[in-house]
Every structure is written in structure tokens, then in C-alpha cells.
Amino acid sequence: MVHERESAAAGEESAAVRDESAAAREESAAVREEPAAAGDTGAPDSLEAGRVGRPHGLDGSFYVTRARSRLLAQGARVTLAGRALEIIRRAGVEQRPIVRLQGIDDRAAAEALRGRALSVPFAEAPALADGEWWTHQLTGCAVFDGERAVGTVVALLELPSCEVLEVRRLGGGDLLVPMVKDAVRGVDVSARRIEVDLDFLGER
């Protein structure tokens, strides 16, 4: 899930994005959604909620890496290794939650699943607020600054400072656009179009 942020120090955020870009590109594949399949509407059948990390304690709990915490509420059901399992415990922090799943009862069982994806059916995903989008809704959108075509969104990166659109320029190369209001003027998912401010991005 991606949301557009207010930016009290927008210039500082833009500089931070540039400083973090190299490491983020190396991780870009890790933060993309990995739907099992897409229906006729273009929406994925499922959303990846994270991956099984290292065990926590002895009861089968584990850390979730690459977590989309909104999809990991206690009581929700996730699919792991082909099994639909209920989350019976949720702890930790938003960026690094700890969960325990029904049927995974000890440390060895959790360790055996390390690295496996947790997914949630798209139809069961929580509704998003205004100014929030799922990754697949933005990937593939055309990017413009007014009448000037800039490129196409190819990925989303999760940097320490903010979430970022990775845009493949029409003439080649990539442009990173922080999801802050100073950089992103508007998003029209139905039109598959995103308006950005190249002046703010220092790209004029």
C-alpha cells in the first residue's frame, strides 16, 4: 500500500530520496506486490502481506519481513505454503510485526517456513482511505508534468524517509519521485495517469 504524505520539509525529503536511491533500487523487487494471478479488471487475486522472518520465542511466532501491516491484523486469514491460516497473535511494531498463525505451534515449524510469502486475497483486503493506493494501482501508470510526458511507473520503493515511485523515463534512465504532495500533483488511477512537478524534483 502506498500513501501520499504531507511534507513539512519537502526539499530535505527530496534530497534524502536521492541519497537513498542506490540501496532502494537493489531492494525494489522485494517491495513489489507479487500477485498469484490477475483477473480481467487488472487487480491481482492476492496481495503479498510479507514474508516469514526469523522465529520469535518458542510458540511458533515469527517476525514478518517486507511487511504490509495493514494486511496482518489479528483474526485475519493469510495464505502460507498453500494453507489458509488465521493470525492468532499480533505483536511488535508496524514496520516489523510479530505474528503467530494457527497451526504453527513451535519454533521449528516457524523456522521451516522462513522466507515463504504470506498473502491475502485481494477481495478481503481492507479499504483504503483517500490518497492511498495499492502498489499494482500505480505500477504502469503514465507520468506527466502538465503536457510533458515523463515516463512510466515501473516499481515502488520503500525508503526510510518516504515511499517513492520509480519512473522509467521515455528517453531512458530512471527518476525517483517521492510520494509527497510537493512532488506529486495528482493521481488518476482510472486514467492510469500521475502528475508530478519536475521543478520540485530539480528536473527542469
VEXMI-530074 format. One line per 5 residues: number of its first residue (from 1); their letters; for each residue x, y, z of C-alpha. Coordinates in nm, 2 decimals. Layout:
BEGIN
NUM) A) X Y Z; ... $
END
This chain:
BEGIN
1) MVHER) 0.00 0.00 0.00; 0.12 0.35 -0.09; 0.00 0.68 0.06; 0.08 1.04 -0.04; 0.23 1.23 0.25 $
6) ESAAA) 0.23 1.59 0.35; 0.58 1.72 0.35; 0.68 1.99 0.60; 1.04 1.97 0.48; 0.99 1.87 0.12 $
11) GEESA) 1.33 1.98 0.00; 1.50 1.77 0.27; 1.29 1.47 0.17; 1.38 1.51 -0.19; 1.75 1.51 -0.11 $
16) AVRDE) 1.70 1.21 0.12; 1.54 1.02 -0.17; 1.83 1.08 -0.39; 2.08 0.97 -0.12; 1.88 0.65 -0.06 $
21) SAAAR) 1.81 0.56 -0.42; 2.10 0.32 -0.49; 2.02 0.09 -0.20; 1.65 0.12 -0.27; 1.69 0.00 -0.63 $
26) EESAA) 1.86 -0.31 -0.51; 1.56 -0.38 -0.29; 1.30 -0.28 -0.54; 1.19 -0.63 -0.64; 1.14 -0.71 -0.27 $
31) VREEP) 0.87 -0.44 -0.22; 0.67 -0.51 -0.53; 0.34 -0.69 -0.50; 0.36 -1.05 -0.61; 0.00 -1.15 -0.70 $
36) AAAGD) -0.06 -1.51 -0.79; -0.26 -1.40 -1.09; -0.46 -1.11 -1.23; -0.82 -1.10 -1.31; -0.99 -0.92 -1.60 $
41) TGAPD) -1.00 -0.60 -1.40; -0.62 -0.59 -1.37; -0.65 -0.63 -0.99; -0.44 -0.92 -0.85; -0.61 -1.22 -0.70 $
46) SLEAG) -0.39 -1.17 -0.39; -0.16 -0.93 -0.22; 0.16 -1.02 -0.06; 0.14 -0.93 0.31; 0.51 -1.00 0.39 $
51) RVGRP) 0.74 -1.29 0.43; 0.82 -1.53 0.72; 1.12 -1.40 0.91; 1.31 -1.54 1.20; 1.12 -1.71 1.48 $
56) HGLDG) 1.03 -1.52 1.79; 1.01 -1.73 2.11; 0.91 -2.10 2.12; 0.54 -2.09 2.04; 0.57 -2.06 1.66 $
61) SFYVT) 0.56 -1.68 1.64; 0.78 -1.51 1.39; 0.88 -1.17 1.26; 0.73 -1.07 0.93; 0.98 -0.91 0.68 $
66) RARSR) 0.87 -0.68 0.39; 0.55 -0.64 0.60; 0.23 -0.47 0.49; 0.10 -0.43 0.84; -0.25 -0.33 0.73 $
71) LLAQG) -0.30 -0.69 0.60; -0.18 -0.85 0.92; -0.45 -0.78 1.17; -0.52 -1.03 1.44; -0.80 -1.25 1.33 $
76) ARVTL) -0.73 -1.21 0.96; -0.65 -1.51 0.74; -0.34 -1.54 0.53; -0.22 -1.80 0.29; 0.11 -1.96 0.36 $
81) AGRAL) 0.26 -2.25 0.17; -0.09 -2.33 0.02; -0.27 -2.32 0.36; -0.52 -2.06 0.48; -0.43 -1.98 0.84 $
86) EIIRR) -0.57 -1.74 1.10; -0.35 -1.48 1.27; -0.40 -1.57 1.64; -0.14 -1.33 1.78; -0.01 -0.99 1.66 $
91) AGVEQ) 0.27 -0.80 1.84; 0.58 -0.60 1.75; 0.58 -0.27 1.56; 0.42 -0.17 1.23; 0.75 -0.19 1.04 $
96) RPIVR) 0.84 -0.53 1.19; 0.54 -0.71 1.32; 0.54 -1.04 1.50; 0.26 -1.28 1.43; 0.16 -1.63 1.53 $
101) LQGID) -0.05 -1.84 1.29; -0.30 -2.11 1.38; -0.14 -2.45 1.32; 0.22 -2.33 1.35; 0.29 -2.43 1.71 $
106) DRAAA) 0.66 -2.43 1.77; 0.99 -2.27 1.68; 1.10 -2.54 1.44; 0.78 -2.51 1.24; 0.82 -2.14 1.21 $
111) EALRG) 1.19 -2.18 1.11; 1.09 -2.43 0.84; 0.88 -2.17 0.67; 1.13 -1.89 0.68; 1.14 -1.68 0.36 $
116) RALSV) 0.79 -1.80 0.24; 0.54 -1.55 0.13; 0.22 -1.46 0.33; -0.06 -1.35 0.10; -0.42 -1.22 0.14 $
121) PFAEA) -0.70 -1.24 -0.12; -0.74 -0.90 -0.28; -1.11 -0.92 -0.22; -1.05 -0.94 0.15; -0.80 -0.65 0.17 $
126) PALAD) -0.91 -0.36 0.38; -1.05 -0.05 0.21; -0.80 0.23 0.16; -0.85 0.59 0.26; -0.84 0.88 0.01 $
131) GEWWT) -0.48 0.94 -0.10; -0.39 0.58 -0.05; -0.33 0.32 -0.33; -0.22 -0.04 -0.36; 0.11 -0.09 -0.55 $
136) HQLTG) -0.05 -0.25 -0.85; -0.27 0.05 -0.90; 0.02 0.28 -0.96; 0.26 0.05 -1.14; 0.23 0.10 -1.51 $
141) CAVFD) 0.08 0.45 -1.48; 0.20 0.71 -1.73; 0.37 1.01 -1.56; 0.33 1.36 -1.68; 0.43 1.72 -1.58 $
146) GERAV) 0.14 1.90 -1.75; 0.16 1.83 -2.12; 0.51 1.69 -2.09; 0.53 1.31 -2.09; 0.79 1.19 -1.84 $
151) GTVVA) 0.77 0.81 -1.84; 0.60 0.51 -1.68; 0.60 0.39 -1.32; 0.79 0.06 -1.30; 0.81 0.00 -0.93 $
156) LLELP) 0.76 0.14 -0.58; 1.04 0.17 -0.33; 1.01 0.19 0.04; 1.28 0.43 0.16; 1.34 0.52 0.53 $
161) SCEVL) 1.22 0.88 0.46; 0.91 0.80 0.24; 0.76 0.58 -0.03; 0.89 0.65 -0.38; 0.77 0.60 -0.74 $
166) EVRRL) 1.04 0.46 -0.97; 0.97 0.61 -1.31; 1.13 0.48 -1.63; 1.20 0.79 -1.84; 1.09 0.79 -2.20 $
171) GGGDL) 1.45 0.87 -2.31; 1.60 0.61 -2.08; 1.71 0.61 -1.72; 1.51 0.63 -1.40; 1.36 0.91 -1.20 $
176) LVPMV) 1.26 0.87 -0.83; 0.95 1.06 -0.73; 0.88 1.08 -0.35; 0.51 1.03 -0.26; 0.47 1.38 -0.11 $
181) KDAVR) 0.23 1.65 -0.22; 0.51 1.88 -0.34; 0.63 1.62 -0.59; 0.30 1.45 -0.69; 0.03 1.69 -0.80 $
186) GVDVS) -0.23 1.43 -0.86; -0.31 1.06 -0.92; -0.59 0.94 -1.15; -0.59 0.56 -1.12; -0.88 0.52 -1.36 $
191) ARRIE) -0.69 0.72 -1.63; -0.36 0.55 -1.54; -0.20 0.89 -1.51; 0.01 1.06 -1.24; 0.10 1.43 -1.25 $
196) VDLDF) 0.44 1.53 -1.10; 0.62 1.86 -1.05; 0.96 1.84 -1.23; 1.06 2.18 -1.09; 1.04 2.05 -0.74 $
201) LGER) 1.23 1.74 -0.84; 1.51 1.96 -0.99; 1.45 1.80 -1.34; 1.38 2.12 -1.55 $
END
